[in-house]
Each structure stands twice: as C-alpha cells, then as structure tokens.
Amino acid sequence: MIRKTYSPSLLIVLLFSTHITLAQVFSYTSNEKGQNVHHRILLDESYFVETQFTTQPPQFIKTIGGFYQKKGTEFEVRLEFNSNFSQDSIKHIVIGNLNAWKKISDKMKPLQGKWLMAGRVIGNDEQRRDTTRSRKTMKILVDGYFQWIAFDTATFSFHGSGGGTYTAEKGIYIETLDYFSRDPNKVGISLEFEYAKKGLDWHHKGFSSKGDPLHEIWTFRTP
C-alpha cells in the first residue's frame, strides 16, 4: 500500500526503495477505480520522473519530475513540472521506502541523459533557442526508455508529454510510444529518425508523429 499525505506544496509518498542508485528505470501497478494504472519511474543521478498511464484503453494520466536530493533515508524532489499542478498545486515531493518497484531497465544505450530542445535546422540555417528560459522541452533517456516533457518552470504550465522505449544504433534512433498526452491513438507506433552527435548537440532528423518533416537540435543538459 502507498500512503499519501497532500498539502499545497508538499506531497509525501512512501514509494522509494533504498536499493535504487544512479540511472535506472522502475515500474509498478496500482488499481484506481477498477483500472490498472502503470507507474513508470525514470531516474538518473540527479533527476526523477514518474508518469502514470493505462494501456487498456491507452490513456495518459499524469507526470511529475524534477531534481532530487538524498536526505537520510528520504529523497526530496523539487519539481520542475507537474501535469496536475492546476488541481493540486504540488511543487515538492518527499519519497520514502517502498519495495514494490520493479526494475525494468534495459542496457544503457547511446544518447542516455537529459536533453533540452535547442532549436531546429531550416534549410541550411540553424535557428537556436535560449535553453535557459523557463519554457522548456526536455527529453530524458535512461536504459532504453525515453520521455519528452514540455513545461514552464515559472508558471508550472504543462504543454504535453510522451514516452516509451527507444533504440539508437549506427545513426538510427527509433522510439516506440507507450503513452502520449496529446493523442492516445498514436500509442504503439514506432518513429524512426537519423541521429548524429555534434559536440554537446544531438541532431534529430526525420518525421513527427503527424508526418511532418523535422530536423531538431537537442543539447545535453547539465546537470
């Protein structure tokens, strides 16, 4: 069982196992109103993301994420995004112990880490954006799983998210959607892109889920 205590700025959730270290992916299932809800957790050495979704039918429920610090046996997470912020106003969570999490990590793959949308290539010209601004689109890749999130750290507005599994090999990046907040009908599709690393940039070229051509530039986020 998970015990939760809510307040406008603090959510205490007992759901973190002491064996969790560095970059890993975990999952557990809860039953909400007769539906099995999947909880997927992407974790690296400094960042935590949890997303809830169903598969029958495919439905995105919520996502939260931010930087965490370990304090004793607990982890305090300062959220950067909360898709339910307009309903619960939660900006911080404290995570304790729960052994129900199941590790589902695959092997570490190329491109692992956190990436910020930094611009696009139009024709032969790069059009860059300021990655320090509060409105961000971030993609996190951990052990064969990915998630992108569009959010604003200043207003806590949420602008969409999608995620699933990915492969990256010999310049070809393929992602398969397990959930998508904007269109559940896209769940299950696989999208193939060309990728190239150029310094701290990741060039991502192909077609969007709508079929539109794209050439995005993502830059590695530190921390």
N, C-alpha and C positions, 0 to 999 in steps of 0.2 A: 504494500500500500504506500501511497505517496501522500504525505501530509503537507498542506499548503496553507500559508498564512499571508493574506494580502494586505497591503497598505498602499497609499498613493505613490510612494517612492521606493517601496521595498517588498520584494517577494521572497519568502523563504521556502525553498523547495529541497526536500531531502532526496536527492537523486544523483549523488556523485560518489563513485567508488574510489577508495584510496589507492587502487592499483593503476589508476589512469595516469599515464605520463606522456608528455610530448604529443606529437601528431598521431591521432587515431580517430577512427570512426566507430560510433556505437549506435545501437538501436534498441528500443523496447516498444511494447504494445500496451495500450490501455483500452478499456472499454468505456465509451462515452455514449449514453443513451442507446445502447444496443449495437453500436458501431465500433469496429476495431479501428483504433487510431494509432498510426505508426508515428513514433518519435525518433527522428534521426538527429544525432549529435555529431558535428564536425568540430574537432578540437586540435589546435596546434599548441606551440609552446606559450602563446600569449592570448589566443583568441578562442572564443566559444560561440557556437551557433547551434541552436536547436530549432527544428522545423517539425510541425505536426501535419499529417496528411492522411487521407484514406485512399484505398485502392479500388473499392467496390461500393459505390462508383468512385472514380478518381476525383478527389477534391482537396484543394489546398485549404488548410485551416488557419495556421499562424506560423510566424517565425520570429525569433528574437536572437540577438547576438551582440557581442562587444568584448572588450579587453577584460581579462580576469587577473586577479592576484590571489595567491595562496596565503591564507592566514590561519595558522594552526592546522586543524583538520578540515577547514572550510575553504571554499573558493568564493571570493566576492567578484561579481561581474558588473562592470559599468557598461550598461547597454548603449550601443550606438543606434540600434534600431529595434523597434517593437511594432509589429504589424497591427497589434490590437491597442496601440497607445491611446487612441481616441476613446476607447472604452475603459481602460484600466489605469492609465497614467503611470505605468510602471517604468522606471528608469534604472533600477538596480535589482539584482537578484543575489541571494546567498545560497550556495549549493553545499549540502552536506553529504551524507553517505546513503547510497542505495546500491545493492548488488544485483539489481535486475537488469542492468545494462548488459547487452551482448555485443562483444566486439565483432564488427563486420569488415574491418579494414582489409583491403587488398594490399598488394605490394606497392611501395612508393613508386610513383611514375614521374616522368618529366613534367615540368611546369608546376610541381607542387608548391603551394604557398598562397599568399593573398595578393590579388592584383586589382588595381584601380583603372577604370576606363579613363584613358588619357587622350583620346582623340580618334580621328579617322583619316584615312587616305582617300582623297577625292582627286581622281586623275593621277597626276604626278606630285600633288601637293599634300603635305601633312597639315592637318588642322588640329592643333593641340588644344586641350582644355586645362584649366587650373585644377590640379588634383587636391589642392589644399582647401578648396571651397567646401562649404558644409553639404552641398548637394553632391552625392557620390553614387557611383555604381561600382560595386565591388564583386569580384568573383573569388571564391576560396576553393582550392583544390587540395584534397587530403586523401591519400591512399586509394586512389581510383574513384573517388566521389567528388562531385562539384556542386556548387550552388552560387548563383548570382543574386544580388540584392540591390535594389535601387532605393535610396533613402536620403533623408536630410537630418544631419546631426543637430542642427539648430532648432528646427521646428518639430522633429520626430515624425514628420510625414513619411509615409511609406508609399512607394511607387511601383512595387511589383517584385516577384522573385520566382525563380525556377531552379530545379536541380535534379540530380540523378547520378549516373555513373559516367565515367569517361575513360578513353584510352588515348595515348599520344605516342606515336611511333613513326620514325622515318619521315617526319614532316607532316604527318596526317593526324589531326585531332578529331575524335568522334565522341560526341556526347549523346546520351540517351536520357530522355526526360522521365522522371518518376513523379514529378508534381510541377505544376505551373499555375501561378495565381491568376494569370490573365486569360487563360484558355485551357480548361481541363481536357478538351478534345485533342490537344497536342500531346498529351501524356502517352508515352510508349514510342514516340517517333525518335529516330536517330538522325543527327545532323553531322555532316562531315565537313571539315574545314582544313585548309592548309595552315600550318603554323611555322613561324620562324622566330628564334630568339635573336635580338639585336641589342646587346648590352643589357640594360635592365628592362627593355621593352619586349613585349610579346606581340608579334603581328599575327592577326587572326583574320583569315580571308575565306569567304565562301558565301553562303546564302542563309538568311534568317529563317525562323520558323514560318514566316509569312511568304517566303520565297524571294525576298528582296536581296539583291547583291550587297555585300558589305565587306569592308576592309577596316577592321578596328585595330586600334593600338591600345594595349594594356600595359601598365607599368607596375613593376614589382613594388609592393607596399612594405615599407619598413617603419616601425615594427609591424 
